[in-house]
Amino acid sequence: MANSPPASSPSSNEKFAVVVKEDVESASVNEVLLQRNSLESADNFYCKDVPEADALANKKLIWKTDLRIVPLSAFIYLLCNLDRLNIGNAKIMNKEEGHDLLTETRLTSYHYTIALTIFFLAYAFFEVPSNILLKRLRPNRWIATLMFTWGVITIGLGGVTNYATLTIVRFLLGVFEAGLFPGLVYYVTFWYRPEERSFRIALILASATLAGAFGGAIAYGIAHMEGSGGLSAWRWLFILEGIPSVVLAFPIWFYLPDYPETASWLSPEEKALSVARLKDSSKASGRGLSWRDATLTLMDCRLWIHFLVYFGISAPFSSMSLFAPTIVSGLGYTSLHAQLMTVPPYAVSWVFSVFVGYAADRLNRRGLFSATFAAIGAIGFITSATLPEDAYKSRYGTLIIACAGAFSCISPLLGWLSCNMHSTASTGLAVALNISFGAPGQIVGVWIYKGEEASKGYPTGHWTNAALLILVSAGCIGLHLLYHSRNQRIEENDSPEMLWKL
């Protein structure tokens, strides 16, 4: 073509790579960004029509980033969930012999529920401050600090002797675990473009279901340690599951990378490409949270619909995470075998979570995928609530369906929110607020499975979760229609505004 540049002309990204290679060691990253912006805008740098060589370099960079960021983040979140959810296993461990958590600490079911609630209150209050600190401090050091502290606190749970100490220690656990999940969702935005996030968040979030599966299997093994060293098995459960978080916090401090601009394992060319891909999600161009950012985020009405939807999904998530051993035990299994029978629901949920996260990103239909699987989860809970009380096998099957539906729609919801925020400061606040609004939902999940309804199959819990999942499905469809309508107006008017992701 006549107007095509000569084949020998270096592309803008090649020029930028040279700039970074020459100056990244001596100049600040902001200076490098200014030079990059004088060559070509980031919007034009990364698009679907990039040359094949650039597309290949982009794929290699994403794969290299995936290998370093995703497994490490997922493993940290798995350890967090093991330490958070093991109280559900401790509640029924060796119950028949009277050596369970409640019996030995003289707790009632009401006291136990209060201790769970206190955790989520702390979780709600400390999520936003933790995300602010994550941005102001180095992410690896903040996450490692949280990890070490919650591990120590989990070990301390092995020494509780009464209601007061259990409640205090659970509150402290909530304080230090509060920052991890919103922090990891925020951390993903430093490394991935909006359309790439849901799948990565799904892989990280899916480790929570793996924690449930591993937790049940680990609890089954530790239950046989009853009396070892003069300690009950439930005490060993807390101690042994807290130790890995404490020990592994030290390598996380040094090994978890902070930002693409400072990653020693990326070449100057790869740093250049990463900065150009991410625009203002990076450390260099991402400024701290201002009052203007906070005000605009809080006054954005559509975000409150996201928050309401996340409130709705949080109750099924927390209730299934904390009460799955209790529910399975109510299906006629002994406390020992109930630990093992919690593995299949979590394993199936992991498969669906990964699939839905990938498909939602691939097809750019996060809202519709979340709506569909929330509805599937609701059907599972409704069926379980209406089946006869002694239909144990059928009710166990519907429990698997309910868990798979409820768990798998969470990662697209989080990816959907983060990819429709257009600054790193507002993303951090919105993600933290979103998950903070989930805390009241998780508190609802703590209270709906009543001990006195065990013989009836826990109808209150199942019906409540079904109603909330229907709310989630309706909210997702409403947001999808809102975003689709706005995008149509932008396209019809040739507006320069950015299209919202669906």
C-alpha positions in Angstrom: 0.0 0.0 0.0 1.2 3.5 -0.9 0.7 5.0 2.5 2.2 2.1 4.5 5.4 2.8 6.4 8.6 1.4 5.0 9.3 -2.1 6.2 12.6 -1.0 7.8 10.9 1.7 9.9 10.9 0.7 13.6 7.4 0.5 15.2 6.5 2.7 18.1 6.9 -0.2 20.5 10.3 -1.0 19.1 11.3 2.6 19.7 9.8 2.4 23.2 11.7 -0.8 23.9 14.9 1.0 23.0 14.0 3.9 25.3 13.4 1.6 28.2 16.5 -0.5 27.5 18.6 2.6 27.5 17.0 4.6 30.3 15.1 2.2 32.6 18.1 1.9 34.9 18.8 5.7 35.2 15.5 7.4 34.6 12.4 7.2 36.6 9.6 5.1 35.1 7.4 8.3 34.8 10.1 9.9 32.6 10.1 6.8 30.4 6.3 6.9 30.2 6.5 10.5 29.0 8.8 9.4 26.2 6.5 6.6 25.3 3.5 8.9 25.2 5.3 11.1 22.7 5.7 8.2 20.4 2.2 6.7 20.4 -0.7 6.4 22.9 -1.2 3.2 24.8 -4.6 2.8 23.2 -3.1 2.5 19.8 -0.2 0.4 21.0 -2.3 -2.6 22.1 -5.2 -3.5 19.8 -6.5 -6.4 17.8 -4.7 -5.2 14.7 -1.2 -5.2 16.0 1.5 -6.8 13.8 2.0 -10.5 14.2 5.4 -10.1 15.9 3.9 -7.7 18.5 1.0 -10.1 19.1 3.4 -13.0 19.6 5.5 -10.9 22.1 2.3 -10.0 23.9 1.3 -13.7 24.2 4.7 -14.6 25.5 4.6 -11.8 28.1 1.2 -12.9 29.3 2.3 -16.5 29.6 5.5 -15.5 31.5 3.4 -13.3 33.8 0.9 -16.1 34.4 3.5 -18.6 35.4 4.9 -16.1 38.0 1.8 -14.4 39.3 -1.2 -16.8 39.2 0.1 -19.9 40.9 1.7 -17.9 43.7 -1.4 -15.8 44.3 -3.7 -18.9 44.2 -1.4 -20.7 46.7 -1.5 -17.8 49.1 -5.2 -17.6 48.9 -5.5 -21.4 49.4 -3.5 -21.1 52.7 -5.7 -18.2 53.8 -8.9 -20.2 53.2 -7.5 -23.3 55.0 -6.9 -21.1 58.0 -10.2 -19.4 57.8 -12.5 -22.4 57.2 -10.9 -25.0 59.4 -13.2 -23.9 62.2 -16.0 -25.6 60.4 -14.1 -28.9 60.4 -13.1 -28.4 64.1 -16.8 -28.0 65.0 -17.7 -31.6 64.2 -14.3 -33.3 64.5 -14.6 -36.4 66.9 -18.0 -35.1 68.0 -19.3 -38.5 68.9 -16.5 -38.9 71.5 -17.1 -35.4 72.9 -13.7 -34.1 71.8 -14.9 -31.5 69.3 -14.4 -27.7 69.5 -17.8 -26.8 71.0 -17.8 -29.5 73.7 -14.3 -28.9 75.0 -14.6 -25.1 75.1 -18.2 -25.3 76.5 -19.7 -23.3 73.6 -23.3 -23.4 72.5 -24.3 -23.2 68.8 -25.2 -19.6 69.4 -21.7 -18.8 70.8 -20.2 -20.5 67.8 -22.2 -18.4 65.4 -21.3 -15.2 67.3 -17.6 -16.1 66.9 -18.1 -16.5 63.2 -19.9 -13.2 63.0 -17.2 -11.3 64.8 -14.7 -12.5 62.1 -16.8 -11.0 59.3 -17.3 -7.7 61.2 -13.5 -7.3 61.4 -13.3 -8.4 57.8 -15.7 -5.7 56.6 -14.0 -2.8 58.6 -10.4 -3.6 57.5 -10.7 -4.4 53.8 -10.6 -0.8 52.5 -7.6 0.4 54.8 -5.7 -2.8 53.8 -6.1 -2.1 50.0 -4.9 1.5 50.5 -1.8 0.2 52.3 -1.2 -2.4 49.6 -0.8 0.5 47.1 1.2 2.7 49.3 3.5 0.0 50.5 5.1 -2.7 48.4 2.5 -5.5 47.6 4.9 -8.3 48.4 5.8 -7.0 51.8 2.2 -6.2 52.8 0.9 -9.6 51.7 3.7 -11.4 53.4 3.1 -9.5 56.6 -0.6 -10.4 56.5 0.2 -14.0 55.8 2.7 -14.3 58.7 0.3 -12.7 61.1 -2.8 -14.8 60.2 -0.7 -17.9 60.4 0.4 -17.1 64.0 -3.2 -16.3 64.9 -4.4 -19.6 63.5 -1.9 -21.5 65.6 -3.2 -19.5 68.6 -6.7 -20.9 67.9 -5.3 -24.3 68.9 -5.0 -23.0 72.4 -8.4 -21.4 73.0 -10.3 -22.7 76.1 -13.5 -20.7 76.2 -15.9 -18.5 74.3 -14.1 -15.2 75.1 -10.7 -16.3 73.8 -12.2 -17.9 70.7 -14.1 -14.7 69.9 -11.1 -12.4 70.4 -8.8 -14.6 68.3 -11.4 -14.9 65.5 -11.7 -11.1 65.5 -7.9 -10.8 65.1 -7.9 -13.4 62.3 -10.6 -11.3 60.5 -8.5 -8.2 60.8 -5.4 -9.7 59.1 -7.2 -11.9 56.6 -9.4 -9.0 55.5 -6.8 -7.5 53.2 -5.8 -10.5 51.2 -8.6 -11.2 48.8 -9.4 -7.6 47.8 -5.7 -7.1 47.8 -5.1 -10.0 45.3 -8.0 -8.8 43.1 -6.4 -5.3 43.1 -2.9 -6.8 42.6 -4.2 -8.5 39.4 -5.0 -5.1 37.9 -1.3 -4.2 38.1 -0.4 -7.0 35.7 -3.4 -7.7 33.4 -5.7 -5.8 31.1 -9.4 -5.7 31.9 -10.3 -8.4 29.4 -7.7 -10.7 30.9 -8.7 -10.5 34.6 -11.8 -12.6 35.2 -10.0 -15.8 34.2 -7.0 -15.1 36.5 -9.3 -14.0 39.3 -11.2 -17.3 38.7 -8.0 -19.3 39.1 -7.1 -17.5 42.3 -10.6 -17.7 43.7 -11.0 -21.3 42.7 -8.2 -22.1 45.2 -10.9 -21.4 47.9 -12.8 -24.4 46.7 -9.6 -26.4 46.6 -9.0 -25.3 50.2 -12.4 -26.7 51.1 -11.6 -30.0 49.3 -8.1 -30.2 50.8 -9.4 -29.1 54.2 -11.9 -31.9 54.4 -9.2 -34.5 53.4 -6.7 -33.0 55.8 -9.3 -32.9 58.6 -10.0 -36.6 58.0 -6.4 -37.4 58.5 -5.8 -35.1 61.5 -8.9 -36.5 63.2 -6.9 -39.7 63.8 -4.4 -37.7 65.8 -6.8 -37.5 68.8 -4.8 -37.4 72.0 -1.4 -37.1 70.4 0.9 -35.0 72.6 -2.0 -34.7 75.0 -4.0 -32.5 72.6 -7.3 -33.0 71.0 -7.4 -33.4 67.2 -9.2 -30.2 66.6 -6.3 -28.3 68.3 -3.8 -30.1 66.0 -5.9 -29.0 63.0 -5.4 -25.3 63.8 -1.7 -25.7 64.7 -0.7 -27.8 61.7 -2.7 -25.6 59.2 -1.3 -22.4 60.6 2.4 -23.3 60.4 2.6 -23.2 56.5 1.4 -19.6 56.4 4.0 -18.6 59.0 6.9 -20.4 57.3 6.1 -19.5 53.7 5.5 -15.8 54.4 9.3 -15.3 54.4 9.9 -16.5 50.7 6.8 -14.6 49.7 8.4 -11.4 51.0 11.3 -11.8 48.5 9.7 -13.8 45.7 6.3 -12.2 45.0 6.8 -9.5 42.4 5.4 -6.0 42.9 4.9 -4.3 39.6 6.0 -5.0 35.9 8.3 -2.0 36.0 10.3 -3.4 38.8 10.2 -7.1 37.9 13.8 -8.4 37.6 12.6 -11.4 35.6 11.3 -9.2 32.7 13.6 -7.9 30.0 13.6 -4.2 29.2 11.6 -4.9 26.1 9.0 -6.9 28.1 8.8 -4.1 30.7 8.1 -1.7 27.9 5.4 -3.9 26.4 3.8 -4.4 29.9 3.8 -0.7 30.7 2.2 0.1 27.3 -0.4 -2.6 27.7 -1.5 -1.6 31.1 -1.6 2.2 30.8 -2.6 3.7 34.1 -2.8 0.3 36.0 0.9 0.3 36.6 2.9 1.5 39.5 4.4 4.3 37.4 1.3 6.1 36.3 -1.0 4.9 39.1 -1.4 7.7 41.7 -2.7 7.3 45.2 -6.3 7.6 46.2 -7.5 11.2 46.3 -10.7 12.7 47.7 -11.9 13.3 44.2 -11.4 9.6 43.3 -13.2 8.5 46.5 -16.1 10.9 45.9 -16.6 9.9 42.2 -16.4 6.2 43.1 -18.9 6.5 46.0 -21.4 8.6 43.8 -21.3 6.2 40.9 -24.8 4.6 41.1 -24.0 1.6 39.0 -21.3 0.5 41.4 -23.9 0.2 44.2 -25.7 -2.4 42.0 -22.4 -4.3 41.8 -22.2 -4.1 45.6 -25.7 -5.3 46.1 -25.1 -8.3 43.8 -21.9 -9.2 45.7 -23.9 -9.0 49.0 -26.2 -11.5 47.5 -23.6 -14.0 46.4 -21.6 -13.7 49.7 -24.2 -15.5 51.9 -24.2 -18.8 49.8 -20.4 -18.6 49.6 -19.8 -18.2 53.4 -22.6 -20.6 54.4 -21.3 -23.4 52.1 -17.7 -22.7 53.1 -18.3 -22.8 56.9 -21.2 -25.2 57.2 -20.6 -27.8 54.5 -19.2 -30.3 57.0 -22.2 -29.7 59.3 -24.7 -30.0 56.4 -23.1 -33.2 55.2 -23.0 -34.6 58.7 -26.8 -33.9 58.8 -27.2 -36.2 55.8 -26.5 -39.2 57.9 -22.7 -39.3 57.9 -20.5 -39.6 61.0 -18.3 -36.6 61.8 -15.2 -38.5 60.5 -16.7 -39.5 57.1 -18.5 -36.1 56.8 -15.0 -34.5 56.5 -14.3 -36.7 53.4 -17.8 -36.2 51.9 -17.2 -32.4 51.7 -14.5 -33.0 49.1 -16.7 -33.7 46.0 -18.8 -30.5 46.2 -15.7 -28.4 46.4 -13.9 -30.3 43.7 -16.8 -29.9 41.2 -17.0 -26.2 42.2 -13.3 -25.7 41.3 -13.8 -27.1 37.8 -16.9 -24.9 37.2 -15.2 -21.8 38.6 -12.2 -22.2 36.2 -14.5 -22.8 33.2 -16.8 -20.0 33.9 -14.0 -17.5 34.6 -12.3 -18.4 31.3 -15.5 -18.4 29.2 -16.7 -15.1 30.6 -13.5 -13.4 29.7 -13.3 -15.1 26.3 -16.8 -14.1 25.3 -17.0 -10.8 27.1 -20.2 -11.8 28.8 -19.3 -11.7 32.5 -22.8 -10.6 33.6 -24.7 -13.2 31.7 -22.4 -16.0 32.9 -22.8 -14.9 36.5 -26.6 -14.6 36.1 -26.8 -18.1 34.5 -24.8 -19.9 37.2 -26.4 -18.0 40.0 -29.7 -19.3 38.7 -28.3 -22.9 38.6 -27.2 -22.5 42.2 -30.6 -21.3 43.2 -32.2 -24.3 41.5 -29.8 -26.6 43.5 -30.8 -25.0 46.8 -34.6 -25.0 46.0 -34.4 -28.7 45.1 -32.5 -29.5 48.3 -35.1 -27.6 50.4 -38.1 -29.4 48.8 -36.7 -33.0 48.8 -37.9 -35.4 51.5 -35.8 -35.3 54.7 -34.5 -38.9 54.2 -33.6 -38.5 50.5 -29.9 -38.3 51.5 -28.3 -39.2 48.2 -30.5 -36.8 46.2 -29.9 -34.0 48.7 -26.2 -34.6 48.5 -26.4 -34.3 44.7 -28.3 -31.0 44.9 -25.7 -29.7 47.4 -23.0 -30.3 44.7 -25.1 -28.4 42.1 -25.8 -25.5 44.6 -22.1 -25.1 45.4 -21.0 -25.3 41.8 -23.5 -22.6 40.8 -22.9 -20.3 43.7 -19.0 -20.5 43.7 -18.5 -20.3 40.0 -20.2 -16.9 39.4 -18.1 -15.0 41.9 -14.9 -14.5 39.8 -16.7 -13.0 36.7 -18.4 -10.6 39.1 -15.1 -9.4 40.5 -13.5 -9.2 37.1 -16.5 -7.4 35.7 -16.3 -4.7 38.4 -12.5 -4.2 38.1 -12.5 -4.0 34.3 -15.1 -1.2 34.2 -13.0 1.1 36.5 -10.7 3.4 34.6 -8.1 4.4 37.2 -5.9 2.3 39.5 -7.0 4.4 42.5 -10.7 4.0 42.0 -10.3 0.3 41.2 -8.6 -0.3 44.5 -11.4 1.5 46.4 -14.2 -0.1 44.4 -12.9 -3.6 44.8 -12.4 -3.2 48.5 -15.8 -1.6 49.0 -17.4 -4.4 46.9 -15.9 -7.1 49.1 -16.7 -5.2 52.2 -20.3 -5.2 51.2 -20.0 -8.9 50.9 -19.2 -9.1 54.6 -22.8 -8.5 55.7 -23.8 -11.1 53.2 -21.4 -13.5 54.8 -22.8 -12.7 58.2 -26.2 -13.6 56.9 -24.7 -16.9 55.7 -23.4 -17.6 59.2 -26.9 -17.4 60.8 -29.2 -19.2 58.3 -28.1 -22.8 59.0 -29.7 -23.4 62.3 -28.7 -26.4 64.4 -32.2 -27.2 65.4 -33.2 -27.7 61.8 -30.6 -30.5 61.1 -33.3 -33.2 61.2 -35.4 -31.1 58.7 -32.6 -30.7 56.2 -31.9 -27.0 57.0 -34.8 -25.5 55.0 -34.2 -21.9 56.2 -30.6 -21.9 54.9 -31.5 -23.4 51.6 -34.4 -21.1 50.9 -32.5 -18.0 51.9 -29.6 -18.9 49.7 -31.9 -19.6 46.8 -33.6 -16.2 47.2 -30.3 -14.4 47.3 -29.0 -16.2 44.2 -32.2 -15.1 42.3 -31.4 -11.6 43.4 -27.8 -12.0 42.1 -29.1 -13.3 38.7 -31.6 -10.5 38.3 -29.0 -7.9 39.3 -26.5 -9.2 36.7 -29.1 -9.2 34.0 -30.0 -5.6 34.9 -26.4 -4.5 34.8 -25.8 -6.2 31.5 -28.8 -4.4 29.9 -27.6 -1.1 31.4 -24.1 -1.5 30.0 -25.3 -2.7 26.7 -27.7 0.2 26.3 -24.9 2.7 27.2 -22.5 1.1 24.7 -25.1 1.3 22.0 -25.5 5.1 22.6 -21.7 5.6 22.5 -21.4 3.8 19.2 -24.4 5.5 17.6 -23.1 9.0 18.6 -19.4 8.2 17.8 -18.6 9.3 21.3 -14.9 9.1 22.5 -16.1 7.6 25.8 -14.8 4.1 26.5 -17.1 1.2 26.1 -18.0 -0.8 29.2 -17.2 -4.5 29.3 -20.1 -6.8 29.4 
